[in-house]
Amino acid sequence: MTMTESLELVSETKCFDGWLKRYKHHSRALDCEMIFAIYLPPQAESERVPLLWWLSGLTCNDENFMQKAGAQKLASQLGIAILCPDTSPRGLDLPGEHDSYDFGSGAGFYVNATQEPWSRHYRMYDYVTEELPSVARQHFPLNGRESISGHSMGGHGALILALRHPGRYSSVSAFSPVVNPIDSPWGKKAFSNYLGEDKGAWTQYDACELVAKGASSQPLFVDQGEADNFLEEQLKPERLEAVCEEHDHPLTLRRHPGYDHSYFFIATFIDDHLRYHAEHLHKKR
């Protein structure tokens, strides 16, 4: 990103002495206009602060986490910025893009599509790992320390990004992640359309496969509700648990009786995740 490119402020709201801001920009990776949200804690007014990426799930955009998770109060105290990208390109109206909740609009799955008509725009992997970090570094007072977290499809995104970029993220966590998308209905639908029928190309976007290949030794922290209606068919945390045990990969998997897939679950345990990330983000190098 060059200095001639700019952001358009969509809205700003003071929150726990910091600022929640939404910005619009033209994404070169996705070839469309995108909106993202960032919470800047009060410490950002006088110093550079660490950043937590939050990747949201199916049907969500940049607003869901910021409005429902209740993360800003503790983030303000801990001095952590939080950045929420959208979950797919927007405003394209590609054929079939809006036909179902689990594919197309709101369902980018954090991959780089290789199949038409998706390959021109659906490059969320590059957007989240390259373009948007460049935008953030240029425009906000960040100190270069980053962690990553997410929910469901976004939990899948957080895990694969951390596993594929050893050393980049100080810590990673996930709520109810899709840990083995190459063998879940959501993942099969998305990957076959975005990536084609060669399942060998799918494995680079699958947390269980990446752990099995020894892609990284990044410790994983996962919270899962036991009353989640997607637990058995889509999420399958026991598979991540098994592959991590087999390959001696550090994993903390907490199961919570009675909790479902909703933001009520996230709001209940988000403070644990923020403190976990703060411990790593503020750790002396």
C-alpha positions as CSV (number, residue, x, y, z in Angstrom):
1,M,0.0,0.0,0.0
2,T,1.4,3.4,-1.0
3,M,1.0,6.6,1.0
4,T,-1.3,8.0,-1.7
5,E,-4.0,5.4,-0.8
6,S,-6.3,6.4,2.0
7,L,-9.0,5.3,4.3
8,E,-12.5,6.7,4.6
9,L,-13.8,7.0,8.1
10,V,-17.3,5.5,8.2
11,S,-18.0,6.0,12.0
12,E,-16.3,6.5,15.3
13,T,-17.7,6.0,18.8
14,K,-15.9,6.6,22.1
15,C,-15.9,3.4,24.2
16,F,-14.2,2.8,27.6
17,D,-12.0,5.8,27.0
18,G,-10.8,4.4,23.6
19,W,-12.3,4.7,20.2
20,L,-14.2,2.2,18.1
21,K,-13.8,3.2,14.4
22,R,-15.0,1.8,11.1
23,Y,-13.2,2.5,7.9
24,K,-13.8,1.9,4.2
25,H,-11.0,1.3,1.7
26,H,-10.5,-0.1,-1.7
27,S,-8.9,-3.6,-1.5
28,R,-6.5,-4.5,-4.2
29,A,-6.4,-8.1,-3.1
30,L,-10.2,-8.4,-3.4
31,D,-10.8,-5.8,-6.0
32,C,-13.7,-4.2,-4.2
33,E,-14.6,-1.8,-1.5
34,M,-14.2,-3.2,2.0
35,I,-15.1,-2.0,5.5
36,F,-13.2,-3.0,8.7
37,A,-13.5,-2.1,12.3
38,I,-10.8,-1.3,14.8
39,Y,-10.9,-0.6,18.5
40,L,-8.1,1.6,19.7
41,P,-7.6,1.6,23.5
42,P,-6.9,4.9,25.3
43,Q,-3.1,4.0,25.5
44,A,-3.0,4.4,21.7
45,E,-3.3,8.2,22.1
46,S,0.2,8.3,23.6
47,E,2.0,5.2,22.6
48,R,2.1,2.3,20.1
49,V,0.0,-0.7,21.2
50,P,-0.2,-4.4,20.3
51,L,-3.0,-5.7,18.0
52,L,-5.4,-8.6,18.3
53,W,-7.0,-9.8,15.1
54,W,-10.5,-11.1,15.3
55,L,-11.8,-13.2,12.4
56,S,-15.6,-13.7,12.4
57,G,-17.8,-16.6,11.3
58,L,-20.3,-17.3,8.6
59,T,-22.8,-14.5,7.8
60,C,-20.9,-12.0,10.0
61,N,-19.2,-8.8,9.0
62,D,-16.9,-6.4,10.9
63,E,-19.6,-5.3,13.3
64,N,-20.7,-8.6,15.0
65,F,-17.8,-9.0,17.4
66,M,-17.6,-5.3,18.2
67,Q,-21.2,-5.1,19.1
68,K,-21.8,-8.4,20.8
69,A,-18.7,-9.8,22.4
70,G,-18.2,-7.1,25.1
71,A,-14.4,-7.1,24.6
72,Q,-13.7,-3.3,24.7
73,K,-13.8,-2.8,28.4
74,L,-11.0,-5.3,29.2
75,A,-9.1,-4.4,26.0
76,S,-9.1,-0.8,27.2
77,Q,-7.6,-1.9,30.5
78,L,-5.0,-4.2,28.9
79,G,-4.0,-1.7,26.2
80,I,-4.8,-3.9,23.2
81,A,-6.2,-2.8,19.9
82,I,-8.6,-5.2,18.2
83,L,-9.1,-5.3,14.4
84,C,-12.1,-7.0,12.8
85,P,-12.0,-7.6,9.0
86,D,-15.2,-8.5,7.1
87,T,-15.7,-12.1,6.2
88,S,-15.8,-11.9,2.4
89,P,-15.7,-9.5,-0.5
90,R,-18.7,-7.2,-0.8
91,G,-20.8,-5.6,-3.5
92,L,-19.9,-8.0,-6.3
93,D,-23.2,-9.8,-7.0
94,L,-21.4,-12.8,-8.6
95,P,-23.7,-15.6,-9.8
96,G,-24.9,-17.7,-6.8
97,E,-22.9,-15.5,-4.4
98,H,-26.0,-14.8,-2.2
99,D,-27.9,-18.0,-2.6
100,S,-26.9,-19.6,0.8
101,Y,-25.5,-18.6,4.1
102,D,-22.5,-21.0,4.0
103,F,-21.0,-20.0,0.7
104,G,-20.2,-16.8,-1.1
105,S,-21.2,-13.5,0.6
106,G,-20.2,-13.6,4.3
107,A,-18.4,-16.9,3.8
108,G,-14.9,-16.3,2.4
109,F,-13.3,-19.0,4.6
110,Y,-10.0,-17.1,4.6
111,V,-8.7,-18.9,1.5
112,N,-7.3,-17.6,-1.8
113,A,-9.8,-18.9,-4.4
114,T,-8.3,-20.4,-7.6
115,Q,-11.6,-21.2,-9.4
116,E,-13.7,-18.9,-11.6
117,P,-15.6,-16.7,-10.9
118,W,-14.3,-16.5,-7.4
119,S,-10.5,-16.2,-8.0
120,R,-10.6,-12.5,-8.9
121,H,-12.1,-11.4,-5.7
122,Y,-12.3,-14.2,-3.1
123,R,-8.7,-13.8,-1.8
124,M,-9.4,-13.4,1.9
125,Y,-6.2,-15.1,2.9
126,D,-4.0,-12.5,1.1
127,Y,-6.3,-9.7,2.4
128,V,-6.0,-10.7,6.0
129,T,-2.3,-11.8,6.0
130,E,-0.8,-9.1,3.7
131,E,-3.0,-6.2,2.6
132,L,-4.9,-5.3,5.7
133,P,-1.9,-5.6,8.0
134,S,-0.1,-3.2,5.7
135,V,-3.0,-0.8,6.0
136,A,-3.1,-1.1,9.7
137,R,0.6,-0.5,10.2
138,Q,0.4,2.6,8.0
139,H,-2.6,4.2,9.7
140,F,-2.6,3.2,13.3
141,P,-0.2,3.4,16.3
142,L,0.7,-0.3,16.5
143,N,3.9,-1.7,17.9
144,G,4.3,-4.7,15.7
145,R,3.1,-7.3,18.2
146,E,0.1,-9.3,16.9
147,S,-2.1,-12.1,18.1
148,I,-5.1,-13.7,16.4
149,S,-8.4,-15.2,17.4
150,G,-11.8,-16.0,15.9
151,H,-15.1,-17.9,16.0
152,S,-16.3,-20.8,13.9
153,M,-15.2,-20.1,10.3
154,G,-13.1,-17.4,11.8
155,G,-11.7,-19.8,14.4
156,H,-10.6,-21.9,11.4
157,G,-9.0,-18.8,9.9
158,A,-7.2,-17.9,13.1
159,L,-5.8,-21.4,13.5
160,I,-4.6,-21.8,9.9
161,L,-3.0,-18.4,9.7
162,A,-1.1,-18.9,12.9
163,L,0.0,-22.4,11.9
164,R,1.1,-21.3,8.4
165,H,3.0,-18.2,9.7
166,P,5.3,-19.5,12.6
167,G,6.5,-16.7,14.8
168,R,4.2,-14.0,13.3
169,Y,1.5,-14.2,16.0
170,S,2.4,-14.0,19.6
171,S,-0.6,-16.2,20.4
172,V,-3.7,-17.8,18.8
173,S,-7.1,-18.8,20.2
174,A,-10.4,-19.8,18.8
175,F,-14.0,-20.2,19.8
176,S,-15.9,-23.2,18.2
177,P,-13.5,-23.5,15.2
178,V,-14.0,-25.6,12.1
179,V,-10.8,-27.6,12.8
180,N,-11.0,-30.1,9.9
181,P,-12.9,-28.3,7.1
182,I,-11.7,-30.8,4.4
183,D,-14.1,-33.3,6.1
184,S,-17.0,-31.0,7.2
185,P,-20.0,-30.0,5.0
186,W,-19.2,-26.3,5.3
187,G,-15.6,-26.8,4.3
188,K,-16.3,-29.3,1.5
189,K,-18.8,-26.9,-0.1
190,A,-16.5,-23.9,0.2
191,F,-13.3,-25.6,-0.8
192,S,-14.7,-27.4,-3.8
193,N,-16.1,-24.2,-5.2
194,Y,-13.2,-21.9,-4.3
195,L,-10.3,-24.3,-4.8
196,G,-11.6,-27.0,-7.1
197,E,-11.8,-30.7,-6.7
198,D,-8.1,-31.4,-6.0
199,K,-8.3,-32.1,-2.3
200,G,-4.6,-31.9,-2.0
201,A,-5.0,-28.1,-2.5
202,W,-7.4,-28.1,0.4
203,T,-5.0,-29.3,3.1
204,Q,-3.1,-26.0,3.3
205,Y,-6.3,-24.5,4.8
206,D,-7.0,-27.3,7.3
207,A,-5.8,-27.0,10.9
208,C,-5.7,-30.7,11.5
209,E,-3.7,-31.3,8.3
210,L,-1.3,-28.5,9.2
211,V,-0.6,-29.9,12.7
212,A,0.0,-33.3,11.2
213,K,2.5,-31.9,8.7
214,G,4.4,-30.1,11.5
215,A,3.7,-26.7,10.0
216,S,4.3,-24.9,13.3
217,S,4.7,-25.6,17.0
218,Q,2.3,-22.6,17.9
219,P,0.4,-23.4,21.0
220,L,-3.4,-23.5,20.4
221,F,-6.1,-22.4,22.8
222,V,-9.7,-23.4,21.9
223,D,-13.0,-23.0,23.7
224,Q,-15.9,-25.2,22.7
225,G,-19.5,-25.3,23.9
226,E,-20.9,-28.8,24.4
227,A,-24.4,-27.7,23.5
228,D,-23.3,-26.3,20.1
229,N,-25.7,-27.5,17.4
230,F,-22.8,-27.7,14.9
231,L,-20.5,-29.7,17.2
232,E,-20.7,-33.2,15.7
233,E,-21.3,-32.4,12.0
234,Q,-19.1,-29.4,11.4
235,L,-16.7,-28.6,14.2
236,K,-15.3,-32.0,15.5
237,P,-12.8,-30.7,18.1
238,E,-11.9,-34.2,19.0
239,R,-10.1,-34.5,15.7
240,L,-7.8,-31.5,16.6
241,E,-7.3,-33.0,20.0
242,A,-6.3,-36.4,18.6
243,V,-3.8,-35.0,16.0
244,C,-2.3,-32.6,18.5
245,E,-1.8,-35.5,20.9
246,E,-0.3,-37.7,18.2
247,H,2.2,-35.1,17.1
248,D,2.9,-33.6,20.5
249,H,1.5,-30.3,19.5
250,P,0.6,-28.0,22.5
251,L,-3.2,-27.6,22.7
252,T,-5.5,-26.3,25.4
253,L,-9.1,-27.4,24.6
254,R,-11.8,-26.4,27.1
255,R,-15.2,-27.9,26.8
256,H,-18.1,-26.0,28.4
257,P,-21.3,-27.8,29.2
258,G,-24.5,-26.1,28.2
259,Y,-23.0,-23.4,25.9
260,D,-24.0,-23.1,22.3
261,H,-22.5,-21.5,19.2
262,S,-23.7,-18.0,19.8
263,Y,-22.1,-14.7,20.9
264,F,-23.5,-15.4,24.4
265,F,-20.8,-18.1,24.6
266,I,-18.1,-15.8,23.3
267,A,-19.1,-13.0,25.6
268,T,-18.9,-15.4,28.6
269,F,-15.3,-16.3,28.0
270,I,-13.8,-13.5,25.9
271,D,-12.0,-12.1,28.9
272,D,-10.1,-15.3,29.3
273,H,-8.9,-15.0,25.7
274,L,-8.0,-11.3,26.0
275,R,-5.9,-12.0,29.1
276,Y,-4.3,-14.9,27.4
277,H,-3.3,-12.8,24.4
278,A,-2.2,-9.9,26.6
279,E,0.2,-12.1,28.5
280,H,1.9,-13.0,25.2
281,L,1.6,-9.6,23.6
282,H,3.1,-7.8,26.5
283,K,5.8,-10.4,27.2
284,K,9.3,-9.0,27.0
285,R,11.2,-10.3,24.0
